[in-house]
């Protein structure tokens, strides 16, 4: 199994049961741009192993936004906006101007964001669904 799929699985497992956190991680995984970026994964994804031997991973959303704003991690305009939207779902202290973040997203990415919003509300029956990772 590739590092991308392992990391996505660990992130999703760690956020399981917390609807907004799960929605944030699933949005980032479904978007598929950030987890393969070494600068992002190396700086913003914290990994380790529980005492039980099970691996875990989580995203430091605050550091991700700080790194993005400072130019330490890079993405296209739509990639950056997906990261900002995910961060705002994953950390209640992070706010964004949603109208600005949506302006350059294509139809597929709008579908991912719509699915994330429904997931953050605890629903899985909304418009737009995540593709398999």
N, CA, C and O atoms as a printed pandas DataFrame, in Angstrom:
     atom_number atom_name residue_name chain_id  residue_number  x_coord  y_coord  z_coord
0              1         N          UNK        A               1    0.856   -1.176    0.000
1              2        CA          UNK        A               1    0.000    0.000    0.000
2              3         C          UNK        A               1    0.901    1.238    0.000
3              4         O          UNK        A               1    1.951    1.247    0.643
4              5         N          UNK        A               2    0.495    2.258   -0.708
5              6        CA          UNK        A               2    1.319    3.460   -0.820
6              7         C          UNK        A               2    1.275    4.289    0.453
7              8         O          UNK        A               2    0.370    4.157    1.278
8              9         N          UNK        A               3    2.271    5.141    0.586
9             10        CA          UNK        A               3    2.321    6.044    1.741
10            11         C          UNK        A               3    1.076    6.926    1.786
11            12         O          UNK        A               3    0.546    7.189    2.865
12            13         N          UNK        A               4    0.599    7.391    0.614
13            14        CA          UNK        A               4   -0.595    8.239    0.576
14            15         C          UNK        A               4   -1.773    7.529    1.233
15            16         O          UNK        A               4   -2.439    8.097    2.098
16            17         N          UNK        A               5   -2.030    6.296    0.827
17            18        CA          UNK        A               5   -3.187    5.570    1.363
18            19         C          UNK        A               5   -3.007    5.238    2.835
19            20         O          UNK        A               5   -3.966    5.307    3.604
20            21         N          UNK        A               6   -1.797    4.879    3.240
21            22        CA          UNK        A               6   -1.547    4.630    4.661
22            23         C          UNK        A               6   -1.808    5.887    5.472
23            24         O          UNK        A               6   -2.497    5.840    6.491
24            25         N          UNK        A               7   -1.261    7.011    5.024
25            26        CA          UNK        A               7   -1.431    8.265    5.746
26            27         C          UNK        A               7   -2.901    8.667    5.785
27            28         O          UNK        A               7   -3.401    9.059    6.839
28            29         N          UNK        A               8   -3.594    8.576    4.667
29            30        CA          UNK        A               8   -5.021    8.914    4.626
30            31         C          UNK        A               8   -5.800    8.034    5.595
31            32         O          UNK        A               8   -6.667    8.521    6.321
32            33         N          UNK        A               9   -5.494    6.747    5.609
33            34        CA          UNK        A               9   -6.198    5.826    6.514
34            35         C          UNK        A               9   -5.962    6.206    7.978
35            36         O          UNK        A               9   -6.903    6.211    8.771
36            37         N          UNK        A              10   -4.728    6.520    8.339
37            38        CA          UNK        A              10   -4.413    6.879    9.723
38            39         C          UNK        A              10   -5.068    8.201   10.125
39            40         O          UNK        A              10   -5.556    8.341   11.247
40            41         N          UNK        A              11   -5.076    9.163    9.209
41            42        CA          UNK        A              11   -5.724   10.445    9.492
42            43         C          UNK        A              11   -7.225   10.260    9.712
43            44         O          UNK        A              11   -7.791   10.799   10.663
44            45         N          UNK        A              12   -7.853    9.507    8.839
45            46        CA          UNK        A              12   -9.301    9.285    8.936
46            47         C          UNK        A              12   -9.635    8.520   10.209
47            48         O          UNK        A              12  -10.605    8.845   10.893
48            49         N          UNK        A              13   -8.849    7.521   10.526
49            50        CA          UNK        A              13   -9.084    6.732   11.739
50            51         C          UNK        A              13   -8.948    7.606   12.987
51            52         O          UNK        A              13   -9.753    7.493   13.912
52            53         N          UNK        A              14   -7.943    8.470   13.017
53            54        CA          UNK        A              14   -7.714    9.324   14.181
54            55         C          UNK        A              14   -8.873   10.306   14.402
55            56         O          UNK        A              14   -9.216   10.616   15.542
56            57         N          UNK        A              15   -9.470   10.791   13.315
57            58        CA          UNK        A              15  -10.544   11.789   13.422
58            59         C          UNK        A              15  -11.921   11.157   13.568
59            60         O          UNK        A              15  -12.905   11.864   13.785
60            61         N          UNK        A              16  -12.002    9.849   13.453
61            62        CA          UNK        A              16  -13.286    9.156   13.476
62            63         C          UNK        A              16  -14.089    9.482   14.731
63            64         O          UNK        A              16  -13.563    9.488   15.844
64            65         N          UNK        A              17  -15.360    9.748   14.526
65            66        CA          UNK        A              17  -16.262   10.031   15.639
66            67         C          UNK        A              17  -16.409   11.504   15.960
67            68         O          UNK        A              17  -17.305   11.886   16.713
68            69         N          UNK        A              18  -15.551   12.332   15.405
69            70        CA          UNK        A              18  -15.641   13.788   15.603
70            71         C          UNK        A              18  -16.044   14.350   14.239
71            72         O          UNK        A              18  -15.207   14.464   13.343
72            73         N          UNK        A              19  -17.302   14.695   14.082
73            74        CA          UNK        A              19  -17.839   14.963   12.743
74            75         C          UNK        A              19  -17.089   16.045   11.977
75            76         O          UNK        A              19  -16.748   15.836   10.813
76            77         N          UNK        A              20  -16.823   17.185   12.586
77            78        CA          UNK        A              20  -16.133   18.257   11.856
78            79         C          UNK        A              20  -14.697   17.863   11.540
79            80         O          UNK        A              20  -14.210   18.135   10.442
80            81         N          UNK        A              21  -14.021   17.231   12.478
81            82        CA          UNK        A              21  -12.642   16.796   12.237
82            83         C          UNK        A              21  -12.599   15.739   11.134
83            84         O          UNK        A              21  -11.716   15.766   10.277
84            85         N          UNK        A              22  -13.550   14.816   11.158
85            86        CA          UNK        A              22  -13.622   13.797   10.109
86            87         C          UNK        A              22  -13.879   14.439    8.748
87            88         O          UNK        A              22  -13.258   14.071    7.751
88            89         N          UNK        A              23  -14.789   15.390    8.718
89            90        CA          UNK        A              23  -15.098   16.077    7.457
90            91         C          UNK        A              23  -13.876   16.798    6.915
91            92         O          UNK        A              23  -13.630   16.780    5.709
92            93         N          UNK        A              24  -13.111   17.431    7.791
93            94        CA          UNK        A              24  -11.908   18.156    7.372
94            95         C          UNK        A              24  -10.875   17.213    6.771
95            96         O          UNK        A              24  -10.337   17.476    5.696
96            97         N          UNK        A              25  -10.604   16.125    7.460
97            98        CA          UNK        A              25   -9.605   15.161    6.997
98            99         C          UNK        A              25  -10.066   14.496    5.706
99           100         O          UNK        A              25   -9.285   14.344    4.767
100          101         N          UNK        A              26  -11.337   14.102    5.660
101          102        CA          UNK        A              26  -11.851   13.448    4.459
102          103         C          UNK        A              26  -11.818   14.398    3.257
103          104         O          UNK        A              26  -11.539   13.964    2.139
104          105         N          UNK        A              27  -12.098   15.673    3.472
105          106        CA          UNK        A              27  -12.004   16.650    2.390
106          107         C          UNK        A              27  -10.576   16.716    1.859
107          108         O          UNK        A              27  -10.359   16.670    0.648
108          109         N          UNK        A              28   -9.613   16.824    2.754
109          110        CA          UNK        A              28   -8.222   16.919    2.324
110          111         C          UNK        A              28   -7.775   15.637    1.617
111          112         O          UNK        A              28   -7.064   15.702    0.615
112          113         N          UNK        A              29   -8.182   14.487    2.127
113          114        CA          UNK        A              29   -7.819   13.218    1.495
114          115         C          UNK        A              29   -8.475   13.074    0.118
115          116         O          UNK        A              29   -7.825   12.655   -0.840
116          117         N          UNK        A              30   -9.740   13.416    0.022
117          118        CA          UNK        A              30  -10.456   13.293   -1.249
118          119         C          UNK        A              30   -9.901   14.258   -2.295
119          120         O          UNK        A              30   -9.895   13.947   -3.486
120          121         N          UNK        A              31   -9.448   15.400   -1.864
121          122        CA          UNK        A              31   -8.887   16.380   -2.787
122          123         C          UNK        A              31   -7.581   15.889   -3.396
123          124         O          UNK        A              31   -7.276   16.202   -4.547
124          125         N          UNK        A              32   -6.815   15.127   -2.637
125          126        CA          UNK        A              32   -5.627   14.411   -3.093
126          127         C          UNK        A              32   -4.436   15.284   -3.451
127          128         O          UNK        A              32   -3.504   14.783   -4.080
128          129         N          UNK        A              33   -4.411   16.532   -3.094
129          130        CA          UNK        A              33   -3.268   17.373   -3.445
130          131         C          UNK        A              33   -2.234   17.470   -2.331
131          132         O          UNK        A              33   -1.033   17.464   -2.601
132          133         N          UNK        A              34   -2.680   17.557   -1.099
133          134        CA          UNK        A              34   -1.759   17.937   -0.024
134          135         C          UNK        A              34   -0.965   16.804    0.581
135          136         O          UNK        A              34    0.196   17.008    0.933
136          137         N          UNK        A              35   -1.528   15.629    0.717
137          138        CA          UNK        A              35   -0.824   14.559    1.411
138          139         C          UNK        A              35    0.419   14.087    0.675
139          140         O          UNK        A              35    1.327   13.529    1.291
140          141         N          UNK        A              36    0.473   14.302   -0.631
141          142        CA          UNK        A              36    1.647   13.925   -1.419
142          143         C          UNK        A              36    2.717   15.013   -1.466
143          144         O          UNK        A              36    3.779   14.813   -2.055
144          145         N          UNK        A              37    2.448   16.146   -0.859
145          146        CA          UNK        A              37    3.434   17.235   -0.837
146          147         C          UNK        A              37    4.335   17.044    0.388
147          148         O          UNK        A              37    3.867   17.170    1.519
148          149         N          UNK        A              38    5.616   16.741    0.176
149          150        CA          UNK        A              38    6.512   16.494    1.312
150          151         C          UNK        A              38    6.581   17.658    2.302
151          152         O          UNK        A              38    6.674   17.432    3.509
152          153         N          UNK        A              39    6.537   18.888    1.815
153          154        CA          UNK        A              39    6.615   20.038    2.719
154          155         C          UNK        A              39    5.398   20.072    3.650
155          156         O          UNK        A              39    5.527   20.394    4.831
156          157         N          UNK        A              40    4.231   19.743    3.122
157          158        CA          UNK        A              40    3.019   19.706    3.949
158          159         C          UNK        A              40    3.058   18.528    4.910
159          160         O          UNK        A              40    2.905   18.697    6.120
160          161         N          UNK        A              41    3.261   17.341    4.367
161          162        CA          UNK        A              41    3.227   16.137    5.207
162          163         C          UNK        A              41    4.319   16.169    6.270
163          164         O          UNK        A              41    4.094   15.741    7.403
164          165         N          UNK        A              42    5.485   16.666    5.918
165          166        CA          UNK        A              42    6.584   16.706    6.873
166          167         C          UNK        A              42    6.413   17.735    7.971
167          168         O          UNK        A              42    6.916   17.557    9.080
168          169         N          UNK        A              43    5.708   18.802    7.668
169          170        CA          UNK        A              43    5.551   19.882    8.645
170          171         C          UNK        A              43    4.226   19.827    9.390
171          172         O          UNK        A              43    4.194   20.070   10.596
172          173         N          UNK        A              44    3.153   19.520    8.715
173          174        CA          UNK        A              44    1.811   19.707    9.275
174          175         C          UNK        A              44    1.121   18.421    9.696
175          176         O          UNK        A              44    0.098   18.469   10.378
176          177         N          UNK        A              45    1.653   17.287    9.310
177          178        CA          UNK        A              45    1.054   16.009    9.686
178          179         C          UNK        A              45    1.906   15.392   10.786
179          180         O          UNK        A              45    3.095   15.137   10.593
180          181         N          UNK        A              46    1.301   15.156   11.921
181          182        CA          UNK        A              46    1.989   14.569   13.064
182          183         C          UNK        A              46    1.633   13.088   13.089
183          184         O          UNK        A              46    0.459   12.721   13.076
184          185         N          UNK        A              47    2.647   12.254   13.125
185          186        CA          UNK        A              47    2.438   10.813   13.139
186          187         C          UNK        A              47    3.115   10.203   14.357
187          188         O          UNK        A              47    4.026   10.789   14.940
188          189         N          UNK        A              48    2.661    9.040   14.721
189          190        CA          UNK        A              48    3.260    8.329   15.836
190          191         C          UNK        A              48    2.603    6.977   16.000
191          192         O          UNK        A              48    1.870    6.505   15.131
192          193         N          UNK        A              49    2.881    6.372   17.128
193          194        CA          UNK        A              49    2.332    5.061   17.434
194          195         C          UNK        A              49    1.782    5.087   18.857
195          196         O          UNK        A              49    2.454    5.519   19.793
196          197         N          UNK        A              50    0.551    4.617   18.998
197          198        CA          UNK        A              50   -0.062    4.484   20.321
198          199         C          UNK        A              50    0.663    3.397   21.108
199          200         O          UNK        A              50    1.385    2.585   20.529
200          201         N          UNK        A              51    0.472    3.381   22.414
201          202        CA          UNK        A              51    1.069    2.347   23.261
202          203         C          UNK        A              51    0.645    0.951   22.813
203          204         O          UNK        A              51    1.370   -0.020   23.024
204          205         N          UNK        A              52   -0.523    0.855   22.198
205          206        CA          UNK        A              52   -1.027   -0.432   21.700
206          207         C          UNK        A              52   -0.295   -0.905   20.447
207          208         O          UNK        A              52   -0.470   -2.041   20.007
208          209         N          UNK        A              53    0.526   -0.023   19.878
209          210        CA          UNK        A              53    1.226   -0.363   18.643
210          211         C          UNK        A              53    0.529    0.124   17.391
211          212         O          UNK        A              53    1.071    0.002   16.292
212          213         N          UNK        A              54   -0.665    0.674   17.542
213          214        CA          UNK        A              54   -1.412    1.189   16.394
214          215         C          UNK        A              54   -0.864    2.556   15.989
215          216         O          UNK        A              54   -0.664    3.425   16.838
216          217         N          UNK        A              55   -0.622    2.745   14.688
217          218        CA          UNK        A              55   -0.149    4.055   14.240
218          219         C          UNK        A              55   -1.283    5.081   14.250
219          220         O          UNK        A              55   -2.458    4.731   14.145
220          221         N          UNK        A              56   -0.909    6.344   14.377
221          222        CA          UNK        A              56   -1.881    7.427   14.293
222          223         C          UNK        A              56   -1.269    8.568   13.499
223          224         O          UNK        A              56   -0.054    8.656   13.319
224          225         N          UNK        A              57   -2.157    9.440   13.031
225          226        CA          UNK        A              57   -1.726   10.648   12.327
226          227         C          UNK        A              57   -2.816   11.691   12.486
227          228         O          UNK        A              57   -4.006   11.375   12.481
228          229         N          UNK        A              58   -2.397   12.927   12.627
229          230        CA          UNK        A              58   -3.344   14.034   12.638
230          231         C          UNK        A              58   -2.683   15.257   12.031
231          232         O          UNK        A              58   -1.460   15.330   11.910
232          233         N          UNK        A              59   -3.506   16.202   11.656
233          234        CA          UNK        A              59   -3.028   17.416   10.992
234          235         C          UNK        A              59   -3.053   18.565   11.986
235          236         O          UNK        A              59   -4.056   18.786   12.665
236          237         N          UNK        A              60   -1.964   19.284   12.068
237          238        CA          UNK        A              60   -1.912   20.516   12.852
238          239         C          UNK        A              60   -2.449   21.618   11.941
239          240         O          UNK        A              60   -1.703   22.254   11.196
240          241         N          UNK        A              61   -3.755   21.825   12.021
241          242        CA          UNK        A              61   -4.434   22.756   11.111
242          243         C          UNK        A              61   -3.899   24.182   11.250
243          244         O          UNK        A              61   -3.713   24.881   10.254
244          245         N          UNK        A              62   -3.657   24.598   12.462
245          246        CA          UNK        A              62   -3.147   25.948   12.684
246          247         C          UNK        A              62   -1.791   26.131   12.003
247          248         O          UNK        A              62   -1.562   27.134   11.328
248          249         N          UNK        A              63   -0.904   25.170   12.179
249          250        CA          UNK        A              63    0.404   25.249   11.543
250          251         C          UNK        A              63    0.274   25.206   10.025
251          252         O          UNK        A              63    1.031   25.870    9.317
252          253         N          UNK        A              64   -0.675   24.432    9.526
253          254        CA          UNK        A              64   -0.876   24.357    8.078
254          255         C          UNK        A              64   -1.245   25.720    7.497
255          256         O          UNK        A              64   -0.710   26.123    6.464
256          257         N          UNK        A              65   -2.151   26.422    8.154
257          258        CA          UNK        A              65   -2.564   27.745    7.661
258          259         C          UNK        A              65   -1.420   28.753    7.811
259          260         O          UNK        A              65   -1.186   29.566    6.917
260          261         N          UNK        A              66   -0.718   28.701    8.928
261          262        CA          UNK        A              66    0.433   29.594    9.132
262          263         C          UNK        A              66    1.484   29.339    8.057
263          264         O          UNK        A              66    2.004   30.285    7.465
264          265         N          UNK        A              67    1.801   28.071    7.801
265          266        CA          UNK        A              67    2.801   27.722    6.793
266          267         C          UNK        A              67    2.355   28.150    5.398
267          268         O          UNK        A              67    3.164   28.633    4.606
268          269         N          UNK        A              68    1.074   27.973    5.098
269          270        CA          UNK        A              68    0.540   28.389    3.797
270          271         C          UNK        A              68    0.647   29.900    3.638
271          272         O          UNK        A              68    1.111   30.385    2.607
272          273         N          UNK        A              69    0.223   30.636    4.643
273          274        CA          UNK        A              69    0.256   32.100    4.572
274          275         C          UNK        A              69    1.678   32.643    4.494
275          276         O          UNK        A              69    1.918   33.682    3.879
276          277         N          UNK        A              70    2.621   31.940    5.119
277          278        CA          UNK        A              70    4.025   32.388    5.124
278          279         C          UNK        A              70    4.793   31.911    3.893
279          280         O          UNK        A              70    5.946   32.296    3.701
280          281         N          UNK        A              71    4.170   31.079    3.056
281          282        CA          UNK        A              71    4.837   30.584    1.860
282          283         C          UNK        A              71    5.764   29.406    2.108
283          284         O          UNK        A              71    6.593   29.088    1.256
284          285         N          UNK        A              72    5.641   28.747    3.267
285          286        CA          UNK        A              72    6.478   27.585    3.561
286          287         C          UNK        A              72    5.943   26.321    2.900
287          288         O          UNK        A              72    6.699   25.381    2.653
288          289         N          UNK        A              73    4.653   26.293    2.615
289          290        CA          UNK        A              73    4.053   25.234    1.809
290          291         C          UNK        A              73    3.320   25.915    0.669
291          292         O          UNK        A              73    2.827   27.033    0.813
292          293         N          UNK        A              74    3.255   25.234   -0.461
293          294        CA          UNK        A              74    2.709   25.868   -1.659
294          295         C          UNK        A              74    1.670   24.975   -2.329
295          296         O          UNK        A              74    1.779   23.749   -2.329
296          297         N          UNK        A              75    0.678   25.617   -2.891
297          298        CA          UNK        A              75   -0.327   24.940   -3.687
298          299         C          UNK        A              75   -0.940   25.937   -4.641
299          300         O          UNK        A              75   -0.758   27.146   -4.500
300          301         N          UNK        A              76   -1.664   25.420   -5.609
301          302        CA          UNK        A              76   -2.379   26.311   -6.523
302          303         C          UNK        A              76   -3.432   27.076   -5.730
303          304         O          UNK        A              76   -3.645   26.810   -4.547
304          305         N          UNK        A              77   -4.082   28.017   -6.382
305          306        CA          UNK        A              77   -5.127   28.782   -5.704
306          307         C          UNK        A              77   -6.235   27.896   -5.164
307          308         O          UNK        A              77   -6.670   28.069   -4.026
308          309         N          UNK        A              78   -6.699   26.944   -5.976
309          310        CA          UNK        A              78   -7.776   26.071   -5.503
310          311         C          UNK        A              78   -7.272   25.103   -4.436
311          312         O          UNK        A              78   -8.004   24.806   -3.492
312          313         N          UNK        A              79   -6.037   24.603   -4.559
313          314        CA          UNK        A              79   -5.478   23.731   -3.527
314          315         C          UNK        A              79   -5.382   24.474   -2.195
315          316         O          UNK        A              79   -5.724   23.934   -1.142
316          317         N          UNK        A              80   -4.919   25.707   -2.258
317          318        CA          UNK        A              80   -4.794   26.513   -1.042
318          319         C          UNK        A              80   -6.149   26.758   -0.399
319          320         O          UNK        A              80   -6.276   26.720    0.825
320          321         N          UNK        A              81   -7.159   27.008   -1.222
321          322        CA          UNK        A              81   -8.496   27.253   -0.667
322          323         C          UNK        A              81   -9.115   25.995   -0.080
323          324         O          UNK        A              81   -9.815   26.070    0.929
324          325         N          UNK        A              82   -8.873   24.845   -0.687
325          326        CA          UNK        A              82   -9.349   23.591   -0.100
326          327         C          UNK        A              82   -8.690   23.381    1.257
327          328         O          UNK        A              82   -9.355   22.978    2.212
328          329         N          UNK        A              83   -7.389   23.649    1.353
329          330        CA          UNK        A              83   -6.701   23.507    2.639
330          331         C          UNK        A              83   -7.293   24.461    3.673
331          332         O          UNK        A              83   -7.506   24.073    4.822
332          333         N          UNK        A              84   -7.557   25.690    3.282
333          334        CA          UNK        A              84   -8.147   26.652    4.222
334          335         C          UNK        A              84   -9.539   26.218    4.687
335          336         O          UNK        A              84   -9.870   26.340    5.867
336          337         N          UNK        A              85  -10.345   25.717    3.763
337          338        CA          UNK        A              85  -11.690   25.259    4.118
338          339         C          UNK        A              85  -11.589   24.060    5.059
339          340         O          UNK        A              85  -12.294   24.000    6.067
340          341         N          UNK        A              86  -10.722   23.114    4.738
341          342        CA          UNK        A              86  -10.540   21.942    5.604
342          343         C          UNK        A              86  -10.062   22.375    6.987
343          344         O          UNK        A              86  -10.542   21.869    8.001
344          345         N          UNK        A              87   -9.122   23.305    7.026
345          346        CA          UNK        A              87   -8.603   23.781    8.315
346          347         C          UNK        A              87   -9.698   24.435    9.145
347          348         O          UNK        A              87   -9.729   24.278   10.365
348          349         N          UNK        A              88  -10.596   25.165    8.494
349          350        CA          UNK        A              88  -11.676   25.824    9.238
350          351         C          UNK        A              88  -12.664   24.812    9.803
351          352         O          UNK        A              88  -13.299   25.067   10.826
352          353         N          UNK        A              89  -12.796   23.668    9.142
353          354        CA          UNK        A              89  -13.635   22.595    9.670
354          355         C          UNK        A              89  -12.911   21.827   10.770
355          356         O          UNK        A              89  -13.529   21.396   11.744
356          357         N          UNK        A              90  -11.616   21.659   10.613
357          358        CA          UNK        A              90  -10.838   20.859   11.543
358          359         C          UNK        A              90  -10.467   21.554   12.834
359          360         O          UNK        A              90  -10.197   20.897   13.839
360          361         N          UNK        A              91  -10.451   22.870   12.819
361          362        CA          UNK        A              91  -10.066   23.632   14.015
362          363         C          UNK        A              91  -11.033   24.797   14.175
363          364         O          UNK        A              91  -11.028   25.713   13.353
364          365         N          UNK        A              92  -11.864   24.782   15.216
365          366        CA          UNK        A              92  -12.869   25.843   15.374
366          367         C          UNK        A              92  -12.269   27.228   15.592
367          368         O          UNK        A              92  -12.989   28.223   15.514
368          369         N          UNK        A              93  -10.985   27.313   15.859
369          370        CA          UNK        A              93  -10.342   28.623   16.036
370          371         C          UNK        A              93   -9.911   29.244   14.712
371          372         O          UNK        A              93   -9.503   30.405   14.679
372          373         N          UNK        A              94   -9.995   28.487   13.625
373          374        CA          UNK        A              94   -9.590   28.993   12.312
374          375         C          UNK        A              94  -10.830   29.436   11.556
375          376         O          UNK        A              94  -11.744   28.646   11.318
376          377         N          UNK        A              95  -10.849   30.703   11.185
377          378        CA          UNK        A              95  -11.980   31.201   10.406
378          379         C          UNK        A              95  -11.478   31.636    9.027
379          380         O          UNK        A              95  -10.329   32.046    8.859
380          381         N          UNK        A              96  -12.357   31.536    8.072
381          382        CA          UNK        A              96  -12.032   31.949    6.707
382          383         C          UNK        A              96  -13.196   32.754    6.158
383          384         O          UNK        A              96  -14.294   32.746    6.715
384          385         N          UNK        A              97  -12.947   33.436    5.079
385          386        CA          UNK        A              97  -14.027   34.093    4.348
386          387         C          UNK        A              97  -14.462   33.111    3.275
387          388         O          UNK        A              97  -13.848   33.016    2.213
388          389         N          UNK        A              98  -15.533   32.379    3.570
389          390        CA          UNK        A              98  -15.963   31.288    2.708
390          391         C          UNK        A              98  -16.240   31.754    1.285
391          392         O          UNK        A              98  -15.892   31.058    0.331
392          393         N          UNK        A              99  -16.850   32.901    1.129
393          394        CA          UNK        A              99  -17.155   33.391   -0.217
394          395         C          UNK        A              99  -15.880   33.540   -1.054
395          396         O          UNK        A              99  -15.879   33.224   -2.244
396          397         N          UNK        A             100  -14.818   34.012   -0.445
397          398        CA          UNK        A             100  -13.537   34.152   -1.150
398          399         C          UNK        A             100  -12.918   32.791   -1.439
399          400         O          UNK        A             100  -12.354   32.582   -2.513
400          401         N          UNK        A             101  -13.019   31.870   -0.494
401          402        CA          UNK        A             101  -12.407   30.556   -0.660
402          403         C          UNK        A             101  -13.107   29.718   -1.738
403          404         O          UNK        A             101  -12.499   28.807   -2.301
404          405         N          UNK        A             102  -14.354   30.014   -2.021
405          406        CA          UNK        A             102  -15.098   29.235   -3.013
406          407         C          UNK        A             102  -14.939   29.750   -4.438
407          408         O          UNK        A             102  -15.283   29.045   -5.386
408          409         N          UNK        A             103  -14.430   30.956   -4.603
409          410        CA          UNK        A             103  -14.466   31.600   -5.914
410          411         C          UNK        A             103  -13.708   30.876   -7.011
411          412         O          UNK        A             103  -14.132   30.923   -8.166
412          413         N          UNK        A             104  -12.608   30.208   -6.703
413          414        CA          UNK        A             104  -11.826   29.595   -7.778
414          415         C          UNK        A             104  -11.922   28.064   -7.784
415          416         O          UNK        A             104  -11.078   27.394   -8.379
416          417         N          UNK        A             105  -12.937   27.516   -7.132
417          418        CA          UNK        A             105  -13.087   26.065   -7.120
418          419         C          UNK        A             105  -13.939   25.600   -8.289
419          420         O          UNK        A             105  -14.963   26.205   -8.608
420          421         N          UNK        A             106  -13.503   24.517   -8.923
421          422        CA          UNK        A             106  -14.266   23.957  -10.037
422          423         C          UNK        A             106  -15.417   23.097   -9.485
423          424         O          UNK        A             106  -15.563   22.939   -8.273
424          425         N          UNK        A             107  -16.206   22.561  -10.378
425          426        CA          UNK        A             107  -17.398   21.803   -9.995
426          427         C          UNK        A             107  -17.042   20.620   -9.097
427          428         O          UNK        A             107  -17.741   20.366   -8.116
428          429         N          UNK        A             108  -15.981   19.900   -9.409
429          430        CA          UNK        A             108  -15.588   18.737   -8.601
430          431         C          UNK        A             108  -15.216   19.154   -7.181
431          432         O          UNK        A             108  -15.608   18.498   -6.216
432          433         N          UNK        A             109  -14.464   20.241   -7.054
433          434        CA          UNK        A             109  -14.057   20.700   -5.725
434          435         C          UNK        A             109  -15.224   21.274   -4.932
435          436         O          UNK        A             109  -15.272   21.123   -3.711
436          437         N          UNK        A             110  -16.155   21.924   -5.602
437          438        CA          UNK        A             110  -17.363   22.396   -4.918
438          439         C          UNK        A             110  -18.132   21.197   -4.371
439          440         O          UNK        A             110  -18.675   21.254   -3.268
440          441         N          UNK        A             111  -18.176   20.114   -5.143
441          442        CA          UNK        A             111  -18.826   18.891   -4.665
442          443         C          UNK        A             111  -18.146   18.327   -3.427
443          444         O          UNK        A             111  -18.819   17.865   -2.506
444          445         N          UNK        A             112  -16.808   18.360   -3.396
445          446        CA          UNK        A             112  -16.077   17.886   -2.224
446          447         C          UNK        A             112  -16.377   18.750   -1.001
447          448         O          UNK        A             112  -16.563   18.240    0.104
448          449         N          UNK        A             113  -16.421   20.067   -1.216
449          450        CA          UNK        A             113  -16.716   20.981   -0.102
450          451         C          UNK        A             113  -18.152   20.767    0.394
451          452         O          UNK        A             113  -18.396   20.743    1.600
452          453         N          UNK        A             114  -19.094   20.612   -0.533
453          454        CA          UNK        A             114  -20.486   20.372   -0.137
454          455         C          UNK        A             114  -20.595   19.082    0.678
455          456         O          UNK        A             114  -21.296   19.039    1.689
456          457         N          UNK        A             115  -19.907   18.048    0.241
457          458        CA          UNK        A             115  -19.918   16.782    0.987
458          459         C          UNK        A             115  -19.314   16.986    2.370
459          460         O          UNK        A             115  -19.818   16.437    3.350
460          461         N          UNK        A             116  -18.244   17.767    2.464
461          462        CA          UNK        A             116  -17.601   18.030    3.759
462          463         C          UNK        A             116  -18.544   18.776    4.703
463          464         O          UNK        A             116  -18.590   18.483    5.897
464          465         N          UNK        A             117  -19.278   19.717    4.179
465          466        CA          UNK        A             117  -20.214   20.476    5.012
466          467         C          UNK        A             117  -21.304   19.551    5.554
467          468         O          UNK        A             117  -21.660   19.632    6.729
468          469         N          UNK        A             118  -21.829   18.680    4.704
469          470        CA          UNK        A             118  -22.832   17.729    5.177
470          471         C          UNK        A             118  -22.232   16.783    6.211
471          472         O          UNK        A             118  -22.874   16.485    7.219
472          473         N          UNK        A             119  -20.998   16.303    5.973
473          474        CA          UNK        A             119  -20.347   15.392    6.922
474          475         C          UNK        A             119  -20.111   16.096    8.259
475          476         O          UNK        A             119  -20.287   15.497    9.320
476          477         N          UNK        A             120  -19.712   17.369    8.204
477          478        CA          UNK        A             120  -19.473   18.119    9.443
478          479         C          UNK        A             120  -20.752   18.264   10.252
479          480         O          UNK        A             120  -20.707   18.432   11.470
480          481         N          UNK        A             121  -21.892   18.198    9.574
481          482        CA          UNK        A             121  -23.192   18.269   10.229
482          483         C          UNK        A             121  -23.681   16.891   10.667
483          484         O          UNK        A             121  -24.792   16.754   11.180
484          485         N          UNK        A             122  -22.849   15.875   10.461
485          486        CA          UNK        A             122  -23.212   14.526   10.859
486          487         C          UNK        A             122  -24.046   13.771    9.851
487          488         O          UNK        A             122  -24.627   12.735   10.174
488          489         N          UNK        A             123  -24.110   14.280    8.626
489          490        CA          UNK        A             123  -24.938   13.655    7.592
490          491         C          UNK        A             123  -24.055   13.109    6.483
491          492         O          UNK        A             123  -22.971   13.629    6.220
492          493         N          UNK        A             124  -24.527   12.066    5.846
493          494        CA          UNK        A             124  -23.795   11.490    4.717
494          495         C          UNK        A             124  -24.648   11.435    3.457
495          496         O          UNK        A             124  -24.260   10.819    2.464
496          497         N          UNK        A             125  -25.803   12.076    3.500
497          498        CA          UNK        A             125  -26.742   11.985    2.382
498          499         C          UNK        A             125  -26.809   13.260    1.551
499          500         O          UNK        A             125  -27.761   13.452    0.794
500          501         N          UNK        A             126  -25.822   14.125    1.679
501          502        CA          UNK        A             126  -25.872   15.417    1.003
502          503         C          UNK        A             126  -25.397   15.372   -0.430
503          504         O          UNK        A             126  -25.020   14.321   -0.948
504          505         N          UNK        A             127  -25.421   16.531   -1.059
505          506        CA          UNK        A             127  -24.940   16.614   -2.434
506          507         C          UNK        A             127  -23.433   16.414   -2.458
507          508         O          UNK        A             127  -22.728   16.788   -1.521
508          509         N          UNK        A             128  -22.961   15.834   -3.518
509          510        CA          UNK        A             128  -21.520   15.615   -3.631
510          511         C          UNK        A             128  -21.080   14.536   -2.662
511          512         O          UNK        A             128  -21.424   14.575   -1.481
512          513         N          UNK        A             129  -20.349   13.613   -3.140
513          514        CA          UNK        A             129  -19.839   12.546   -2.292
514          515         C          UNK        A             129  -18.341   12.445   -2.525
515          516         O          UNK        A             129  -17.834   12.832   -3.579
516          517         N          UNK        A             130  -17.649   11.926   -1.542
517          518        CA          UNK        A             130  -16.217   11.757   -1.698
518          519         C          UNK        A             130  -15.941   10.570   -2.601
519          520         O          UNK        A             130  -16.585    9.529   -2.474
520          521         N          UNK        A             131  -14.995   10.716   -3.507
521          522        CA          UNK        A             131  -14.578    9.547   -4.273
522          523         C          UNK        A             131  -13.746    8.646   -3.364
523          524         O          UNK        A             131  -13.272    9.097   -2.322
524          525         N          UNK        A             132  -13.564    7.399   -3.737
525          526        CA          UNK        A             132  -12.710    6.536   -2.912
526          527         C          UNK        A             132  -11.281    7.081   -2.914
527          528         O          UNK        A             132  -10.817    7.626   -3.916
528          529         N          UNK        A             133  -10.600    6.930   -1.797
529          530        CA          UNK        A             133   -9.236    7.449   -1.671
530          531         C          UNK        A             133   -8.297    6.558   -2.379
531          532         O          UNK        A             133   -7.094    6.817   -2.394
